[in-house]
Amino acid sequence: MRRIVFIIVLLISYPVMAGFLNILKERLEEDTQYLQALKNLKIAQQKIQAGRSWFMPYVQLNSRLFWEDGSLALSVNPTMSFDVEGWKVSISNTFSVDETGDSWQGWSISIDKNLFEFEDVEDLEGLALYLQSVWDVKNSKNHVFRALVEEIFDAWMTHERMNVIRKKLEIRKRILKKKTVNEGVNVSGREIAIEERELLSLESNIRALEQKLIGAVEVSEELLDEVLESVRNVLKNGAYGESWDLREDLEAQKLLLKAAELRKKRTFVEYLPTPALSFSWLEKPAPSQHNLTVGISLSWSLIDKGERSVQIETTNLEYEILKVKLEKTFEELKNQWGALKKKREILDLEKRMKEMDLSLALSDLEKARRKLEMGLITCDELELLEMDVREKELEIREQEFEGILLELDALILKGLDITSFLGVEE
């Protein structure tokens, strides 16, 4: 019997336990910044894969159906092409069919290479684009996760504060009712007006909190517990200390700087002729052609309207821009890290003050209970003090939530993939 009850409880609690991850996945599916980053990552991955799969050709088939000299003819042209470190290889043939029969024109192979194409620079830039895309996906996921955690914390705090204010409103209404009965005896009209104003203030606060909850996540204790468990799992696996090894965007900037440096060192080629090698082989050459042809061509721009000098200047400026950008990025990261440390120190001090306030409130509550036993105060006054204690407890809980968000901010700043610990994939 106990086993059956356990299984029923497990089945009921499963959707609740899966609630936070489901909400997170829904938020990711609705976040345009994340989706855009994911799209860019797919494109960058394909380019990297294409560069590594140089041995896989592009295969294309072109066909042409035409009417010529009163007869119908068909021409089919299969082509295979490779790009191996800037060497462009093309293999093709042509198959023709007409009323006289069919024939193959013969295979042809061509190989071309521009000697001033810098494949190493292009590879660095392609890898930088890929790493930046990886970072953008990870960073957008992290911020969606952090924003959702903060929203759940805020919604829970708002709901709890609203419960306290509603309880206060209920107590104040009872107090006002009793004072209204004794108006003119031992209660002045001014005291009643003050109580009525307090009721209006509490009702206004409730409306403001209700407005804040519009569109927010509906938070249960189970959902809050799941969020806290997920966050603890992330913080437990997170790296500590100031380190930027996990930030792909920094690595991307370093690669772009290296590529820009190589381009800067090679700007002299702008004033040189551009050489290109070409090889061609024909299976069935025409009578005036040869099977094998090898050639070299030079393209030299002798006079222009300033394009080359501007190209050199912009190449040098691009290097300086990327160099300064990388330095500024490191400086900004250090400043942000220092700011987080200061926020942590301030938060710790505020938490200690909140704990002292709670200790004083508990002391006042204990004194009030003794006064109630002596008949010096009413039950309503005691309940108001209990609500004050509850507010102090909520303030401390809020400090704990802010501390958790600060720790998440630190992990996000260092580049940790937070959602990977929760099993959330792209």
VOTORVEX-505791 format. One record per residue (C-alpha): residue number from 0; x, y, z. Coordinates in pm, whole numbers, plus 50000, padded with zeros to 5 digits. Example, Ala and Ser with C-alpha at 12.3 -4.5 7.8 and 13.67 -1.06 7.14 Angstrom:
! VOTORVEX-505791
   seq    east   north      up
     0   51230   49550   50780
     1   51367   49894   50714
//
This chain:
! VOTORVEX-505791
   seq    east   north      up
     0   50000   50000   50000
     1   50281   50240   50089
     2   50447   50162   49758
     3   50129   50252   49569
     4   50099   50578   49761
     5   50464   50658   49685
     6   50414   50600   49312
     7   50103   50820   49309
     8   50290   51101   49488
     9   50582   51065   49245
    10   50354   51086   48942
    11   50178   51391   49082
    12   50499   51571   49172
    13   50679   51498   48843
    14   50511   51773   48639
    15   50589   52019   48917
    16   50955   51919   48932
    17   50980   51951   48555
    18   50806   52289   48566
    19   51109   52515   48586
    20   51297   52351   48298
    21   50983   52355   48086
    22   50936   52726   48151
    23   51303   52788   48072
    24   51277   52601   47741
    25   50964   52798   47652
    26   51140   53125   47728
    27   51434   53023   47509
    28   51199   52937   47224
    29   51044   53285   47252
    30   51368   53484   47292
    31   51458   53644   46957
    32   51814   53724   47063
    33   51879   53359   47147
    34   51713   53238   46826
    35   51917   53483   46617
    36   52237   53367   46786
    37   52139   53005   46727
    38   52079   53078   46358
    39   52422   53242   46327
    40   52582   52946   46501
    41   52427   52701   46253
    42   52568   52905   45964
    43   52914   52929   46124
    44   52917   52554   46198
    45   52835   52475   45837
    46   53121   52693   45713
    47   53368   52529   45950
    48   53246   52183   45850
    49   53268   52271   45480
    50   53628   52386   45524
    51   53726   52063   45699
    52   53547   51846   45442
    53   53764   51961   45151
    54   53763   51606   45011
    55   53387   51619   44957
    56   53310   51776   44617
    57   53029   52001   44512
    58   52840   51808   44243
    59   52626   51997   43998
    60   52423   51883   43698
    61   52322   52132   43431
    62   52099   52036   43139
    63   51970   52213   42830
    64   51693   52105   42594
    65   51684   52299   42268
    66   51556   52295   41911
    67   51822   52330   41642
    68   51804   52289   41263
    69   51466   52126   41284
    70   51563   51865   41542
    71   51540   51833   41918
    72   51863   51803   42116
    73   51956   51752   42481
    74   52281   51854   42650
    75   52375   51743   43004
    76   52680   51880   43184
    77   52790   51707   43511
    78   53048   51900   43715
    79   53245   51825   44030
    80   53440   52098   44208
    81   53678   52110   44505
    82   53842   52391   44699
    83   54160   52273   44868
    84   54346   52553   45049
    85   54263   52799   44773
    86   54328   52552   44490
    87   54006   52539   44287
    88   53964   52208   44110
    89   53688   52145   43857
    90   53608   51821   43671
    91   53339   51825   43404
    92   53204   51654   43095
    93   52920   51705   42851
    94   52676   51440   42725
    95   52475   51526   42413
    96   52176   51352   42258
    97   52010   51438   41925
    98   51846   51255   41636
    99   52182   51134   41508
   100   52275   50965   41834
   101   52450   51041   42162
   102   52809   51126   42253
   103   53041   51231   42536
   104   53258   51531   42459
   105   53524   51406   42699
   106   53635   51488   43052
   107   53812   51810   43135
   108   54005   51900   43450
   109   54100   52254   43549
   110   54302   52372   43848
   111   54338   52742   43940
   112   54516   52918   44222
   113   54545   53287   44310
   114   54883   53305   44482
   115   54791   53617   44679
   116   54486   53467   44846
   117   54560   53432   45217
   118   54379   53117   45327
   119   54540   53121   45672
   120   54385   53464   45741
   121   54046   53352   45615
   122   54066   53042   45833
   123   54137   53256   46141
   124   53846   53486   46061
   125   53613   53189   46002
   126   53712   53031   46333
   127   53664   53365   46509
   128   53315   53393   46362
   129   53235   53043   46489
   130   53364   53113   46841
   131   53173   53442   46857
   132   52856   53256   46755
   133   52915   52995   47025
   134   52953   53274   47280
   135   52642   53457   47164
   136   52431   53140   47204
   137   52573   53062   47548
   138   52549   53419   47671
   139   52190   53465   47554
   140   52089   53134   47719
   141   52255   53241   48042
   142   52073   53574   48047
   143   51737   53410   47975
   144   51804   53172   48267
   145   51909   53455   48497
   146   51609   53671   48403
   147   51370   53381   48467
   148   51523   53308   48808
   149   51494   53675   48901
   150   51133   53686   48781
   151   51043   53382   48993
   152   51215   53531   49298
   153   51035   53863   49248
   154   50698   53694   49194
   155   50738   53485   49511
   156   50844   53789   49716
   157   50555   53997   49578
   158   50304   53724   49660
   159   50437   53686   50014
   160   50438   54062   50075
   161   50082   54078   49948
   162   49979   53808   50196
   163   50132   54010   50480
   164   49961   54331   50371
   165   49627   54153   50334
   166   49664   54017   50685
   167   49748   54365   50810
   168   49443   54502   50630
   169   49224   54242   50796
   170   49361   54332   51141
   171   49332   54706   51079
   172   48970   54665   50976
   173   48896   54492   51306
   174   49075   54768   51497
   175   48883   55037   51307
   176   48553   54864   51377
   177   48626   54859   51750
   178   48737   55223   51752
   179   48427   55332   51560
   180   48207   55181   51833
   181   48395   55385   52096
   182   48412   55707   51892
   183   48353   56007   52115
   184   48413   55805   52430
   185   48783   55727   52443
   186   48861   55744   52070
   187   48874   56073   51884
   188   48760   56134   51528
   189   49118   56208   51434
   190   49230   55861   51543
   191   48958   55704   51331
   192   49061   55915   51031
   193   49419   55797   51078
   194   49303   55432   51081
   195   49092   55487   50769
   196   49386   55641   50590
   197   49602   55345   50692
   198   49342   55110   50540
   199   49347   55304   50213
   200   49726   55291   50210
   201   49726   54913   50260
   202   49464   54862   49989
   203   49670   55080   49752
   204   49978   54870   49825
   205   49784   54551   49752
   206   49664   54688   49416
   207   50021   54787   49325
   208   50151   54438   49406
   209   49865   54278   49211
   210   49956   54493   48914
   211   50318   54380   48944
   212   50210   54016   48922
   213   50022   54065   48594
   214   50193   53849   48332
   215   50444   53710   48583
   216   50512   53343   48642
   217   50273   53180   48886
   218   50508   53064   49160
   219   50431   52782   49399
   220   50652   52665   49683
   221   50739   52358   49475
   222   50851   52571   49181
   223   51059   52794   49408
   224   51224   52487   49562
   225   51303   52353   49215
   226   51457   52684   49110
   227   51671   52697   49424
   228   51782   52337   49369
   229   51874   52414   49007
   230   52067   52724   49108
   231   52252   52537   49383
   232   52353   52276   49127
   233   52487   52549   48900
   234   52675   52727   49180
   235   52817   52399   49304
   236   52968   52325   48962
   237   53076   52682   48893
   238   53439   52789   48887
   239   53554   53049   49137
   240   53806   53328   49101
   241   53870   53584   48830
   242   53927   53392   48507
   243   53815   53447   48148
   244   53921   53112   47998
   245   53559   53014   47928
   246   53475   53324   47722
   247   53477   53234   47354
   248   53422   53598   47259
   249   53768   53688   47394
   250   53926   53405   47198
   251   53741   53525   46889
   252   53877   53878   46937
   253   54231   53740   46973
   254   54197   53545   46647
   255   54061   53850   46464
   256   54353   54056   46595
   257   54597   53792   46473
   258   54431   53786   46132
   259   54440   54168   46114
   260   54810   54161   46205
   261   54881   53919   45920
   262   54687   54138   45677
   263   54881   54442   45800
   264   55214   54268   45738
   265   55106   54176   45384
   266   54977   54514   45268
   267   55280   54545   45038
   268   55114   54302   44795
   269   54874   54582   44702
   270   55157   54729   44493
   271   55262   54397   44335
   272   55113   54214   44039
   273   54862   53945   44136
   274   54991   53608   44010
   275   54762   53315   43934
   276   54848   52959   43829
   277   54627   52750   43605
   278   54635   52390   43484
   279   54394   52227   43242
   280   54366   51881   43092
   281   54130   51774   42814
   282   54047   51414   42737
   283   53941   51493   42380
   284   54101   51821   42276
   285   54011   51993   41951
   286   54263   51970   41667
   287   54400   52313   41759
   288   54426   52230   42132
   289   54659   52026   42352
   290   54573   51774   42621
   291   54764   51959   42893
   292   54798   52332   42939
   293   54993   52506   43217
   294   54989   52881   43255
   295   55062   53172   43484
   296   54891   53508   43465
   297   54973   53844   43619
   298   54725   54118   43696
   299   54888   54448   43785
   300   54704   54766   43872
   301   54945   55045   43779
   302   54728   55352   43827
   303   54418   55392   44043
   304   54226   55671   44215
   305   54361   55612   44563
   306   54191   55278   44631
   307   54515   55095   44719
   308   54641   55358   44963
   309   54301   55371   45133
   310   54296   54991   45149
   311   54634   54989   45321
   312   54530   55263   45564
   313   54205   55089   45654
   314   54389   54759   45702
   315   54630   54925   45945
   316   54343   55102   46122
   317   54150   54775   46152
   318   54445   54623   46337
   319   54462   54919   46577
   320   54085   54910   46632
   321   54086   54540   46717
   322   54388   54583   46944
   323   54222   54864   47142
   324   53891   54676   47149
   325   54055   54369   47305
   326   54232   54581   47566
   327   53909   54766   47649
   328   53721   54438   47678
   329   53968   54304   47935
   330   53955   54634   48123
   331   53575   54636   48122
   332   53561   54277   48246
   333   53793   54359   48535
   334   53582   54662   48623
   335   53264   54456   48615
   336   53427   54192   48832
   337   53534   54456   49082
   338   53183   54603   49085
   339   53035   54259   49158
   340   53274   54215   49450
   341   53170   54552   49593
   342   52803   54465   49550
   343   52868   54142   49739
   344   53032   54331   50025
   345   52745   54582   50040
   346   52490   54302   50031
   347   52663   54122   50318
   348   52654   54438   50528
   349   52288   54498   50447
   350   52205   54138   50535
   351   52372   54176   50875
   352   52165   54490   50937
   353   51846   54308   50832
   354   51930   54024   51070
   355   51976   54274   51352
   356   51640   54433   51264
   357   51480   54089   51277
   358   51642   54017   51613
   359   51503   54343   51753
   360   51159   54272   51606
   361   51155   53925   51763
   362   51254   54079   52096
   363   50969   54332   52068
   364   50730   54049   51980
   365   50833   53850   52288
   366   50775   54156   52507
   367   50436   54210   52344
   368   50331   53854   52423
   369   50407   53914   52789
   370   50210   54238   52774
   371   49918   54047   52621
   372   49924   53806   52914
   373   49911   54109   53145
   374   49623   54260   52946
   375   49821   54567   52840
   376   49771   54517   52464
   377   49511   54347   52243
   378   49541   54039   52025
   379   49514   54262   51717
   380   49815   54465   51826
   381   50010   54145   51884
   382   49920   54017   51536
   383   50041   54342   51382
   384   50377   54289   51550
   385   50383   53931   51414
   386   50332   54074   51065
   387   50620   54314   51126
   388   50840   54014   51209
   389   50723   53840   50892
   390   50820   54146   50689
   391   51169   54140   50843
   392   51199   53772   50756
   393   51101   53848   50396
   394   51362   54123   50379
   395   51631   53871   50477
   396   51497   53623   50221
   397   51515   53896   49960
   398   51880   53953   50052
   399   51945   53582   50000
   400   51783   53597   49656
   401   51993   53899   49562
   402   52303   53711   49674
   403   52215   53419   49449
   404   52164   53655   49153
   405   52502   53814   49220
   406   52670   53474   49214
   407   52495   53396   48885
   408   52614   53729   48746
   409   52970   53634   48838
   410   52945   53297   48664
   411   52787   53455   48355
   412   53062   53718   48344
   413   53328   53446   48352
   414   53156   53263   48066
   415   53023   52952   48239
   416   52753   52769   48043
   417   52495   52770   48321
   418   52220   52578   48146
   419   52454   52291   48055
   420   52433   52172   48417
   421   52055   52151   48381
   422   52056   51943   48064
   423   51925   52224   47839
   424   52056   52184   47483
   425   52035   52422   47186
//
